Amino acid sequence: MALRILLVDDELNVLKSLKRVLVRSGYDVITASTGFEALEILAANQVEIIITDFRMPEMNGADLLRQVKNNWPDCVNLVLSGYADFKSVVELLNQGLVFRFLEKPWIDSELLENISEAKVKYEQRRAKRVRDQLLMGSMSGLIEIDNDGIINRFNAPAAEIIPDIHTYENKHLAHLDTAQNKSVSQSFVDKKSSTLFINYTRASDLAKSEEIMIERCLHDDFCQLLKLSINSNSMSNIFQLTRTQSVVTNESDFYHHLALCEANKECYALVYIGIAQFQLINDLLGIEDGSHLIKLVLEVLKGVSEKAVKVLHKSADRFVLFVPEIKSDSDILTDLNKAMNVLKKVLPSKYTDAHVQLYGVYGLFPEDSLEGKELVNQMQLTMNYQVGEQQHIFSRFDPQLVADYKKNFELSRLLLTAVSNDELSLRFQPKVDTKTGQILIAETLIRWYEPSKHGWVPPAHFIPIAECDGQIIPIGRWVISQSCKTLKYWAENNTGVRLLAINLSARQLKDDPDWIDYMLECLSSNSLEPSQLVFELTETYLIEDFAACEQQLIRLRSLGFKLLIDDFGVGYSSLGYLSKLPVDGVKLDRTLIADIESSLAMQSMVRNITRMSHDLNLKVVAEGVETAYQCELIKKLGCDYIQGYYYSEPLEQDDFCNYLNHFNTQGAQ
């Protein structure tokens, strides 16, 4: 899409001349003859660059640009005026309100050159805002580096992982690594690999080394954001004690050996191995016995096969085993079972109660289509996010797991601009009153179409990502704003629907202190009342912090909002806490409805939940109703509202209005 430029000048001839030059150069140009007209255009259009005159009637350039700075801070502003105005513009330049001052009459080539530089400035601002949102909103540890690998900034979770990270500001990323292997770190900075593993030693405890995984979660033309993850199993102060040359294959020699095998097209197996619950074992038995266990495991692994195996000691309890001439899963699993049996025999009796177990991920070359070092990195990533440790098993490397993890990173980055790029949309699903058959309320459901690669992304996929990385806050505000506009439109067109139910994220309540004020402004600007919004909250959130939750809900109720507990009936469900919470109703989990036709027990459960909820003056919504028989059962069991595909799938606004017209004409069947 072409860069959009707003021209503001009270002289019509100037606007025409400027527009002609810029349109010929491929820019999308909008013009305004006053500052007030410019503000109206900005409110309705996305504009990247503003070129304005300084002296204009009613509102001069300075007043206009101050408002632009407050409301559209990403815009890059240029002043095009007579030289006599330069001294007045200097103050604006010093305040950061103006990027450049251009003198009338202009030279076309100089004008276009300055606009090209302004475009770069806009891209820098836009990219920085995206990074700012991630740094401030993410619960993950993030650090920002420039394209030379120099650490610029970090967030609070990163400081928890690396407490003295402030001492590394303005230093190369390699300084975080105890080994300070700058060539490996620089290869990661140059985007030749997507994951970097470092060993970090705290300045306050030189005997304690921790393995940290660094992943690139965002990169633009100016900087990179890196996510830090600590390998809790590697947190041991025996790391330096056990990592000796007598039992550990040198890392460079290890990878060099893999490269020779690959060059000679020799097949092999790699196994990334961990000791289950090692930190607990080390704490129970003590440092000396923990160190002895590491040495025993290393010796067992070195004897896992009669072939020329190699063992790389990655960190305190993590090892990489190389076994040559392995062509199948059964071959390597046989060797691993042998190692497990040998380990049980050689372990002293004091380790018996500790239930020492090995687990891990294995891969085969060339079958897994990855060369040695990349295969090790991918397996290490898999180890950090699989359940193998709890199962005490060795599982085959799954590239899909890594691909899914990387996809989530990519979606997280794309979500940052989903609102501004107009990629989000709303759908509306009716809730039918079982007594009157009328539709007076609907639920708002969000949808995301990502145009560059992913297409329609399911809410069940992107909502958890947004809640984890902080995008849920601007997304939640967008949903509120659009929902209020929709309610106003429905009221003006007499649709009959007066209430909207909106899913409320716990993150919104906890981390967006101005959210309620923003919501009240949206209601006021659309002539709506708080009682027209129903917020649906999940049981999980209610149970996690009952006391804090109760106070927040009381505040919302005091303002007039209605509250509903979503997904009720599974997990932590308890009608006991319902009597303590200031809520207006419950929405039954769809799993209760799915089997209601064939299960008398499920029918009894729904009947009892409904009866007890009514005793507490709570309304009951049945969600996921898909058949006529389910619908009739729900009515007989006493639920107040029915929501589901039996009546309608979630619809776009125009389709929803058409559905309402048809429904009101035909009536509920």
N, C-alpha and C positions, 0 to 999 in steps of 0.2 A: 504494500500500500504506500502511495506517495506521501512524502512528508507534508503535513498541513501547516500553513503559515497564515496567521491573522494580521492583516494590515489595518492600522488605525490612523486616520488622518482626516481633518475637516476639509481638506482641499480635494475635490473630486478628480481634478486632472492628475494630481499626484497619485491617487489610488489607481487610476486607470493605467498610468505609465508603469508603476511598480508591478501591478498584476500582470501586465503584458510580458514584462521581462521574466518574471518568476514562472509563469505558466509555460512559457517557451522552454524553460529549463527543467520542466517536469514536476514542478511543485503543485500541490493542491492549495488554492488560495481562497481565503474568505476576506471580505472587506467590511469595515465599519467606519462610520463618519464621526462617531462620538465615543467617549469612554463608556457611557451607559449602554450603548448598543454593543460594544465589545464585550462587556460583562455578560449580557444576555446570550451572545454567541458562545462564549466560553462555557456557560452553564449547560448548553445543549450539545456541544461538540468537543471532541478531543483535539486539542491544538498543541503542537510541539514548540513552535517559535512565534513570538509576537514582535512585530516591527511597528513602533508607534511614534507619532510626532510628539513633541514635548508641549508646545503651546497650542491648546485647544480650548474652546469655550466650555463652560459648565464643569467639566472635569479634565484637568490637565494630565499630562503623561505620568507625572510623579504619583498623583492620587490613584490613577488606574493601576500602575505597577505595584503599588503597595497592596491593593486588593488582590492582584494576581498572585503576589508572593504568599499571601495568607491562604488562598483557596486553591491555587494551582501551582504549587512550589516547583514542579518539574519543568514548567515552561521556561524557555530561555528567551530573555527579553533584550531587544535591541532598540535604541532610540535613534531615529533618523530625523534630524532637525538642523536648523541653522547654527553656524558657529557661535553666534551670540548666546546660545543656550548652553554652551559647553560647561561653563562654570557651575550652572545649576545642576547639570547632569553628573558632575564629578561626585557630589554627595551621594547620589543614587548608586554610582559605581562603587564607592567605598562601602555602602550598606549591602552590597551584593544584590541589589534589585535589578541592575542592568549589566549585561554581559559585554556589550560594546556600544560606543557612541559613533554613529555614522553621520557625516556632514552632507547637507544638501548644498548644491546639487550633487548627486552621487555619480560614481563611475560604475557601470554595470559589472565589470570584471571584479572590482573590489567588493561590491555588494554581494555577489555570488560567492566569493571566497570567504567572506565573513559568515554567510549563511551556512556554508559547509562546516566551518569551525563551530558554529552554534549547534549544528546537528550532532557533532561529536560530543559537545557539552551536554546536550539533552540526553544522549545515550548513556553518558557517564552518570548523570543524575538519576535516570530511570533505573540503571543497574544498581547504583548504590542504595536506592530506596528498597529494592528487592532484597538486597543483602541485609540492610538494616532490619527489615521485617523478620527475616530468618534469625538473625543474631538475637534480637530482642524477644521473639516469640517462641523459639525452639526450646524444647526441654532437653535436647541433645547438646553435647559439648561441641561448639563450633569455633573454628579459628579462620580468620581471613588472611590470605597471603596475596601479594602482588604477583605478577607474571615472572618475576625473578626469584620467587620463593621466599621473599622477605615477609615475616609475620607483621601484619598491621594491627589487627584487633582480635578480640576473643570475647565470648559471652561468659556469664556466670557458671553454667554447667561445665564449661571447659576449664575454668579455674578450680573447680572441684576435682576434676580428673588430674590436672597438672597444677598443683597449688602455687608454684613459683613461676607460672607462665608469664607473668608480667616482666620477668627478667629477660625474657626472650624476644620482647618486642623489638622491632627493627633489626632482628637477626634472621639468618637463614633457617629454614625449617629443619635442616640437618642438625642443628645444635640441640634439638630435643632428643636426638638419639644418642645413647651412651657411646655407641661405636662411632658416631659422627661420620657415617659413610655418606659423604656428600654426593657421590656419583649416583647412588641408588635413590637418594632423596631428590636429586635434580631430574632424574629420569621420570619420577612421579610428577614433579612440578611441570615438566614438559609434556605431560599427558600421555606418556608412553606406557603407563600402567594406571589402573584405576584404583589400586589399593596399595598402601604402604604399611609395613609393620615395623615398629621401632621398639627398642628397649629403653625405657625412661627410668632414670635413677633420681630420686628426690635429693635435693641438696641437704635436707635435714636428716636423711637416713641413707648414707652411701652404700649400706649393705643390702638395701632393698631395691630390687629392680622389678619393674612392671612392664608387661608387654602391652603396647597400645596399637590398635588398628586405626589407621587414618584412611578415610574414604572421601573421594571428591563428590560432594553433593550438588555443587553448582559452580559453573564457570562462565564468565562473560569475557568481553574483550579487554577487561581491565584488571580483574581480580578473580580469585577462586575462594570458595567456601569449603572447608574441610571438616568432616565429622570425626570426632574422637570417640573411640569405644575402648574400654579397658577390658582386658582378658582377666577376669577375676581369678581364674585358676592359676594364673602365672604370678600372682602376688605372693611372693615368698622371699624371705630374707636369706634363703639358702641358695639362691640362684648363683651367686658368684662362687659359692663354696663348691657346688657340684659341677659347674661347667668347666671342666679341666680338659686339657688336650689328651690325657690318657684314655678318655672314654668317648670324646666327642669328635666327630668328623668336622673338619674345618668347613665353614659355610661356602667359601669360594671354591674349595676343592670339590665339595659335594655337587654344586651346580655345574662345575666344569666336567665332572664325571657324567652327569646327566646329558650334557651337550654332546659329549663323545658318543654316548649310546645312541642319541638321536641322529647324529651324523652318520653312524654306521647302520642305522635302521634296526637297532636291537630293541626288542620289546622288554618292558620292565613294569613293575608295580611300585607305586608310592603309597604309603599309608601314613596319614596324619593321626598321631596317637596322643591321647590324654589319659591321665589318671583321674578316675571319677572321684569327685569330692576331695581333691587333694588338700585344699586349704584346711578343711575340717580335720582330715587325718593328721596333717602337720601340727595343727593346734592341739590335738588330743595326745599325740605321742611325743611331741617336742621336736626342736630343730634338728638335733643329732639323728634321731630315728627317721625323720623326714628325709634328711640327706642320704641316709643309708638306703632308704626305699628307692630314691631316684637312681642310685648306683646299681641296685639290683635290677631295676627295670631296664637300664641301659645294657647291662651284661646279658640279660635274657634276650633282648631284641637283637643284639649282635650275633646270637647263636640261633636265631629263628630258622635259619636254613643252612644247608651245606654249601650253598652258592655264596658268592662274594657279596654279601650284603653290606650296606653302609647305613649308619645312623647319624642323623643330624639332631643335635639337642637345641631346639628352637627357643625354649624358655624353661622355667622351673619344672613344669610338669607336662610339657609338650615336646613331642619328638616327631621326626620324619624318618620313616624307614624305607630304604631302597632295597628291593629284591629283584635281581635280574632274571630274565628268561621266564617271566610270568605271562601266560597268554589267556588265562580265564579266571573268573571269580573263584571257582572251586580251588584252584591252585593256591591263591593267596590266602583264602579263608582257612585252608588246611594248615598252612604255616602259622597263621595267627592263633588258631586253636591250640596248636602245639606250644606256642609261646605262653598262652594263658595257663596251660597245664603245668608247664615247667615253672612258671612264676609261683603257682600255688605250692609246688613242692619245695622251692628254695626259700620261701618266705618264713622267717622265724615265727614262732607261735604267738608272740606279742602282737603281730599284725592281723591275727585271725579275727579278732573282734572288730577290727577296723573295716573288714569286708573290702579289701583292696580289689578294684576292678579296673581293667583297661577298656577304653572305648575309642572309636575313631571313624575316620572316613578314608576310603581307599580309591585309587584311580589307576587306570591302566594306560600305558603308552604303547602303541599309538591310537588305541581304540577310542580314547576320550578326546582325541583331536586337540589336545593342548600339550605344549612342551613343558618341560620340568618345572621351571620356576613359576610360570603362570599357573600350572596345575597345583603346585603347593599353595600359592596365594588363594586360588579358588577353593581349595579344600579347607584352608584355614578360615575363610569367610563362612563356608558351610558349617564348620565346627561351632562357630560362635552363635549360630542361629538355628541349630537343629536340636532335636530332643534326644539325640543319641546318648548323651551323658546319663539321662534318667533311665534309659533302656539298657545301658551297659552292653551295647552291640557295636559291631563294625558294619557300616553301611556303605553302599557304593556312592561315589561322588555323583551328585545330581546337579547338572549345569542349569536346570530349570529353576532350582531354588535360588541360585546366584542371579540368574536373569530376572526373576521376580523381584529380588531385593533391589537390583539396579533400576528396574522399572519404577519401583516405588520412589526412589530418589528422583528420577526424572519427573514423575507426576507431581512430586512435592514442589519441584522448581516451577513447573508449568502452572500449578495452582496459584502461585504468587501473582500472576498476571491474568488469571481467569476472569476476575471481576472487571478490571479495566479494559480487557479485550472483548467484553460482552459475550463470553462463552457460556455463562450460566443462564439457566432458564428455570421457570417454575411450572409445576404441574399441580392440578387440584383434583382431589378425590372426595366425593360427597359422603356425608354421614347421614343416613336416613333415620328419622325418628320412628321407632317401632310402633308408637301409639297413634301418631297422626299421619304417618306416611309422608311427611314433608321433609324437605331439605333446607335447613336453616344454618347449617355449619358445614365447612369443608376443611380438609387438611392440606396444608401447603407442603409439597415435596420438591426437592431440588434436583436438577439434572445438569450434567456437564458434558458438553461436546467439545473435545479438544481437536482442533482442525488440522494440526500439522502432522500427526502420526497416529494417535490412539483412538480417535473417533469418540463414540459414546462411552464414557467411563462410568461403571455402576456406582451408585452412591455408597454401597457397602464397601467399595474399594477406596474411594477417595476421601470419604468423611473421616475414617480413622487416621488417615495420613494428615489431613488438615488439623485434626484435634491434637495430634502429636507435635506437629511442627509449627502450629500457631496461625495458619491461614484461616482457621475456623472463625477467628474474630472479625476480619473484614468480610468474610463470606456471610457470617451471621448478621452483620449489620446490613448487608445488601438484601438478605432475605426479608428482614424487618421492613426496610424501605419499600421494596417491591410489593410486599404483602399489604402494606398500608395503602399504597396507590391502587392496588387491586380492589380492596374493600371499598374505597371511595368510588371507583368506577362502577362496581356492582350496585352500590347504593343509588348512584345517579341514573342507572339503567333499570332499577326496580327488579333486580333478579330474585330478591327474597332472601338471599344468603347474607346474614348479618354478622357472622362470626367466622374467624379463621383459626385453625389449630396449627401451631408451629412447633417443631422439635427444637428443644432448647439444649444446647451443649453446656456441660458442666464447666468447660474451659472458658466459655463466655462469661459466666457468672463470677468465676474466680479471678480471671486475668484481665477483664475489661471493665475497669471501675466506672467508666463513663457510659457504659452500655445502656443502663436504665434511663439516664438523661437523654441519650440519643433516641431511644425508643419513644420517650414521651414527646420529643420534638417531632418525630415522624407522625405520631398520632395527631398532634395538634395541627400540623401543617395540612393534614388531610381531613380535618374536622371529624375525628374519630374519638371514641372513648376507650379506656383501658379494658373495660369489660367485653370488648369485641375481639380480644385476643385470648386464646387458650394455649398455654405452654405445656408441652408434653415432655416429661423428664423420665429417664430410665430408672428402674429400681436400683441398678448397680450404683448409680451416683448417690441415691438417697442413703444407701447403706454405708458407703465408704466413709462419709463424714456426717453422721446423723445430726449432731449438734449444730454445726455450721450451716448445714442444709436447711434445718428448721428455721433458723433466723432469716436466711435469705428468702425462703418461701413466705414467711410472715410479712416481710417487706413488700414483696410482689402482691400478695393478697390485699395488703392495706392500701395499695394504690389502685386496686380494682381489677387486677388481672385474674383470670381463671387458671387453675393448675390441674394437671392430669398426670397420673403415674402411668407410664408407657410400659409395655411388655410385662404386664402383671400376670402372675400365676405360675412362674417358673423361678428357679434359683432361690433367691432369698425371701420369696413371698411370705408376708406375715400380715394378717389383718390387724394384729396387735399394734403395729407401729402406724397403721393407717389412722387410728383414732387419735394419734399424737400429732399428725402432720396437718397443716392447713391446706388441704387439697380438696378439689371439687369432684374428683372421680378417678376411675381407673380404666385403662384400656387392656383388655385381656390379650395375652400373648397369642399369636396366630397358631402356635403349636397346640393350644387347647382346642381350637376350632377345627384343625385339620382332621382329627380322629373322632369328632363328636358324633358323626353319623353311625359309627359302628361300635362305639365304646360307651356302655352305660355308666362306667366309672367316670369318664370325662364329662358326661352330661350331669352327673351328680355334683362333680366339682364345680362346674360352671354355675349350676343352680345355687349351690351354697355360697359361692363367692358373691354372686349377685344379691342374694338375700341379705347376707351380712353387710355388704356395701350399702344397700338401701337402708339398713338399720342405722348406718352412720351418715345418712343423707348424702351419699355419694352416687353419682351417675356411673353407669357401666357401658362401655363401648366394646363391641365385639368386632375384632379386626380379622381380615382374611377370609371373609364369607364368600364362597365361590359357587355354591349350588342352591337351588330352590329349597331342597330339603334342609340344608344347613340353616337357611334363612328362617324357615318355619320353626325349626327347633329353637333357634336363638330367641325368637319372639315368645315361644311358650315358656322358655326358661327365665324370662323376665328382663333381659338386657334392654337398655334404653335406646341405644343407637347401633346401627349396623353399617360397617364399612367394608368394602371388598369388591372384587371383580364381578360378583353377581349383579351388582347395580351398575358399576362403572369402573374402568381402569382410570388411573390418573390422567387427566386431560390438560391440554394447553388452554389458555384463557378463553379464546374464541370458541373452541369446541366444547368447553365446559358450559359456557352460556347457552350454546345451542342445545346441549343435553338438558339443561335446566328447563328451557322452554318446552322441549318434548316431554320431559318427565312431569312437569306441572300440568301439561295438557292430558297426558295419558294416566297419570297417577301411579303410585307404587304398586307393582304387581305382587 
